[in-house]
Amino acid sequence: MNYFQHSIYKLTNSYKNIVLFELFCLFRYRSHVVSCSSCNVAYKGFKTLHISLQVFSITSVAIMAATKHGMISTVARNTLAAVAILCFLGSKWLSHFIYKNFHFHDYNHAF
């Protein structure tokens, strides 16, 4: 910062408390989620499940697109489409769950 910005930018006590709270939350996140073996295993497992759901949904759509109309029955095709949609929606929900529970969030009024 230049001299002008430094002379105007003053921290108030209330802002200092917010900064300390954010540092506390970051320390708590680092000490638990990153260092805890159970949380680390759960995080890796959820990420693996998230990727496998995405791969399965994309593969299902590719199989439906690649097969000719008479190769699989209409019931099997519709079931495969429904499973692909459910896997995609499950993947999106799991992505939100991982972000909300395993990633650090700064102070935000939206949460």
GROMACS elastic network, one bead per residue, 0.5 to 0.9 nm:
[ bonds ]
;  ai    aj funct       b0    kb
    1     4     6  0.79796   500
    1     5     6  0.59345   500
    1     6     6  0.60250   500
    2     5     6  0.55544   500
    2     6     6  0.61793   500
    2     7     6  0.86812   500
    3     6     6  0.51037   500
    3     7     6  0.60741   500
    3     8     6  0.87084   500
    4     7     6  0.52743   500
    4     8     6  0.64147   500
    4     9     6  0.86446   500
    5     8     6  0.52576   500
    5     9     6  0.58612   500
    6     9     6  0.52612   500
    6    10     6  0.76666   500
    7    10     6  0.73761   500
   11    14     6  0.82047   500
   11    15     6  0.61746   500
   11    16     6  0.64282   500
   12    15     6  0.52788   500
   12    16     6  0.62389   500
   12    17     6  0.87768   500
   13    16     6  0.50042   500
   13    17     6  0.63109   500
   13    18     6  0.88004   500
   14    17     6  0.51710   500
   14    18     6  0.64973   500
   14    19     6  0.88658   500
   15    18     6  0.50287   500
   15    19     6  0.62685   500
   15    20     6  0.86153   500
   16    19     6  0.50919   500
   16    20     6  0.61739   500
   16    21     6  0.85918   500
   17    20     6  0.50392   500
   17    21     6  0.61014   500
   17    22     6  0.86236   500
   18    21     6  0.50088   500
   18    22     6  0.61912   500
   18    23     6  0.86120   500
   18   107     6  0.86240   500
   19    22     6  0.51138   500
   19    23     6  0.62141   500
   19    24     6  0.85837   500
   20    23     6  0.50653   500
   20    24     6  0.61208   500
   20    25     6  0.86647   500
   21    25     6  0.62139   500
   21    26     6  0.86055   500
   21   107     6  0.89014   500
   22    25     6  0.50687   500
   22    26     6  0.61402   500
   22    27     6  0.85409   500
   22   106     6  0.65890   500
   22   107     6  0.68722   500
   23    26     6  0.50201   500
   23    27     6  0.60612   500
   23    28     6  0.84730   500
   24    27     6  0.50679   500
   24    28     6  0.60384   500
   24    29     6  0.85237   500
   25    29     6  0.60478   500
   25    30     6  0.85169   500
   25   104     6  0.81232   500
   25   105     6  0.85511   500
   25   106     6  0.80944   500
   26    29     6  0.50469   500
   26    30     6  0.60744   500
   26    31     6  0.84693   500
   26   104     6  0.68348   500
   26   105     6  0.83551   500
   26   106     6  0.81079   500
   27    30     6  0.50760   500
   27    31     6  0.59160   500
   27    32     6  0.84183   500
   28    31     6  0.51955   500
   28    32     6  0.60444   500
   28    33     6  0.81852   500
   29    32     6  0.53729   500
   29    33     6  0.55411   500
   29    34     6  0.70611   500
   29    35     6  0.89425   500
   29   102     6  0.85000   500
   29   103     6  0.81072   500
   29   104     6  0.63867   500
   30    33     6  0.59147   500
   30    34     6  0.51596   500
   30    35     6  0.66820   500
   30   104     6  0.85011   500
   31    34     6  0.62172   500
   31    35     6  0.54552   500
   31    36     6  0.73201   500
   32    35     6  0.53696   500
   32    36     6  0.51327   500
   32    37     6  0.88384   500
   32    39     6  0.76476   500
   33    36     6  0.54883   500
   33    37     6  0.81526   500
   33    38     6  0.84904   500
   33    39     6  0.54508   500
   33    40     6  0.64127   500
   33    43     6  0.86309   500
   33   102     6  0.67618   500
   33   103     6  0.84120   500
   34    37     6  0.79410   500
   34    39     6  0.74261   500
   34    40     6  0.63213   500
   35    38     6  0.89748   500
   35    39     6  0.80634   500
   35    40     6  0.73277   500
   36    39     6  0.54176   500
   36    40     6  0.60949   500
   36    41     6  0.86567   500
   37    41     6  0.60602   500
   37    42     6  0.85058   500
   38    41     6  0.52025   500
   38    42     6  0.61264   500
   38    43     6  0.85367   500
   39    43     6  0.59568   500
   39    44     6  0.85361   500
   39   102     6  0.81833   500
   40    43     6  0.50776   500
   40    44     6  0.62101   500
   40    45     6  0.85311   500
   41    44     6  0.51865   500
   41    45     6  0.60414   500
   41    46     6  0.85612   500
   42    45     6  0.50114   500
   42    46     6  0.60441   500
   42    47     6  0.85121   500
   43    46     6  0.52083   500
   43    47     6  0.61564   500
   43    48     6  0.86003   500
   43    98     6  0.73162   500
   43   102     6  0.69245   500
   44    47     6  0.51038   500
   44    48     6  0.61292   500
   44    49     6  0.86175   500
   45    48     6  0.50839   500
   45    49     6  0.61623   500
   45    50     6  0.85097   500
   46    49     6  0.50418   500
   46    50     6  0.60064   500
   46    51     6  0.86477   500
   46    94     6  0.74615   500
   46    95     6  0.86199   500
   46    98     6  0.71763   500
   47    51     6  0.62483   500
   47    52     6  0.85786   500
   47    94     6  0.84594   500
   47    95     6  0.80507   500
   47    98     6  0.77440   500
   48    51     6  0.52590   500
   48    52     6  0.61135   500
   48    53     6  0.86045   500
   49    52     6  0.50684   500
   49    53     6  0.60745   500
   49    54     6  0.86244   500
   49    91     6  0.80485   500
   49    94     6  0.84469   500
   50    53     6  0.53075   500
   50    54     6  0.64353   500
   50    55     6  0.87976   500
   50    90     6  0.80736   500
   50    91     6  0.52092   500
   50    92     6  0.80938   500
   50    94     6  0.63039   500
   50    95     6  0.67340   500
   51    54     6  0.51258   500
   51    55     6  0.61662   500
   51    56     6  0.85869   500
   51    91     6  0.76144   500
   52    55     6  0.50184   500
   52    56     6  0.60209   500
   52    57     6  0.85521   500
   52    91     6  0.85988   500
   53    56     6  0.51342   500
   53    57     6  0.61646   500
   53    58     6  0.86396   500
   53    84     6  0.86671   500
   53    87     6  0.53648   500
   53    88     6  0.66087   500
   53    90     6  0.73613   500
   53    91     6  0.56965   500
   54    57     6  0.52456   500
   54    58     6  0.62136   500
   54    59     6  0.84747   500
   54    84     6  0.88312   500
   54    87     6  0.68987   500
   54    88     6  0.60371   500
   54    90     6  0.89043   500
   54    91     6  0.61906   500
   54    92     6  0.88377   500
   55    58     6  0.52575   500
   55    59     6  0.59481   500
   55    60     6  0.84708   500
   56    59     6  0.50424   500
   56    60     6  0.59812   500
   56    61     6  0.86308   500
   56    84     6  0.70609   500
   56    87     6  0.72321   500
   56    88     6  0.85104   500
   57    60     6  0.51334   500
   57    61     6  0.63652   500
   57    62     6  0.86717   500
   57    81     6  0.86210   500
   57    83     6  0.75232   500
   57    85     6  0.68803   500
   57    86     6  0.82238   500
   57    87     6  0.57089   500
   57    88     6  0.58353   500
   58    61     6  0.52412   500
   58    62     6  0.61982   500
   58    63     6  0.86597   500
   58    84     6  0.73320   500
   58    88     6  0.83812   500
   59    63     6  0.60861   500
   59    64     6  0.86013   500
   59    84     6  0.84155   500
   60    63     6  0.51056   500
   60    64     6  0.62439   500
   60    65     6  0.86269   500
   60    80     6  0.64917   500
   60    81     6  0.72003   500
   60    83     6  0.81932   500
   60    84     6  0.59126   500
   61    64     6  0.51043   500
   61    65     6  0.61681   500
   61    66     6  0.85901   500
   61    80     6  0.80174   500
   61    81     6  0.69676   500
   61    84     6  0.68355   500
   62    65     6  0.50506   500
   62    66     6  0.60172   500
   62    67     6  0.86238   500
   63    66     6  0.51019   500
   63    67     6  0.61161   500
   64    67     6  0.55759   500
   64    68     6  0.82015   500
   64    69     6  0.89938   500
   64    72     6  0.89777   500
   64    77     6  0.67360   500
   64    80     6  0.77339   500
   64    81     6  0.78023   500
   65    68     6  0.78660   500
   67    70     6  0.81988   500
   67    71     6  0.63690   500
   67    72     6  0.76052   500
   68    71     6  0.55212   500
   68    72     6  0.77385   500
   69    72     6  0.68018   500
   69    73     6  0.79201   500
   69    74     6  0.82887   500
   70    73     6  0.67616   500
   70    74     6  0.86036   500
   72    75     6  0.82858   500
   72    76     6  0.63460   500
   72    77     6  0.65808   500
   73    76     6  0.52388   500
   73    77     6  0.62088   500
   73    78     6  0.86441   500
   74    77     6  0.50013   500
   74    78     6  0.60561   500
   74    79     6  0.84207   500
   75    78     6  0.51821   500
   75    79     6  0.60135   500
   75    80     6  0.84881   500
   76    79     6  0.50073   500
   76    80     6  0.60028   500
   76    81     6  0.85102   500
   77    80     6  0.51028   500
   77    81     6  0.61794   500
   77    82     6  0.86560   500
   78    82     6  0.61279   500
   78    83     6  0.85687   500
   79    82     6  0.50710   500
   79    83     6  0.61129   500
   79    84     6  0.85061   500
   80    83     6  0.51107   500
   80    84     6  0.60708   500
   80    85     6  0.86236   500
   81    84     6  0.50538   500
   81    85     6  0.62311   500
   81    86     6  0.86332   500
   82    85     6  0.51348   500
   82    86     6  0.61497   500
   82    87     6  0.85573   500
   83    86     6  0.50206   500
   83    87     6  0.60077   500
   83    88     6  0.84787   500
   84    87     6  0.51237   500
   84    88     6  0.61335   500
   84    89     6  0.86517   500
   85    88     6  0.50653   500
   85    89     6  0.61734   500
   85    90     6  0.84782   500
   86    89     6  0.51093   500
   86    90     6  0.59513   500
   86    91     6  0.84153   500
   87    91     6  0.59900   500
   87    92     6  0.86310   500
   88    91     6  0.50267   500
   88    92     6  0.63331   500
   88    93     6  0.87341   500
   89    92     6  0.50959   500
   89    93     6  0.62072   500
   89    94     6  0.85081   500
   90    93     6  0.51005   500
   90    94     6  0.59705   500
   90    95     6  0.84459   500
   91    94     6  0.50608   500
   91    95     6  0.60580   500
   91    96     6  0.87049   500
   92    95     6  0.50583   500
   92    96     6  0.64049   500
   92    97     6  0.86850   500
   93    96     6  0.51805   500
   93    97     6  0.61782   500
   93    98     6  0.86813   500
   94    98     6  0.60502   500
   94    99     6  0.84922   500
   95    98     6  0.52337   500
   95    99     6  0.62062   500
   95   100     6  0.85964   500
   96    99     6  0.51391   500
   96   100     6  0.60212   500
   96   101     6  0.85257   500
   97   100     6  0.51938   500
   97   101     6  0.60110   500
   97   102     6  0.80451   500
   98   101     6  0.53813   500
   98   102     6  0.53910   500
   98   103     6  0.71582   500
   99   102     6  0.57065   500
   99   103     6  0.52251   500
   99   104     6  0.82733   500
   99   105     6  0.89392   500
  100   103     6  0.62880   500
  100   104     6  0.81870   500
  100   105     6  0.79766   500
  100   111     6  0.88541   500
  101   104     6  0.81733   500
  105   108     6  0.74379   500
  105   111     6  0.89583   500
  107   111     6  0.85903   500
  108   111     6  0.61049   500
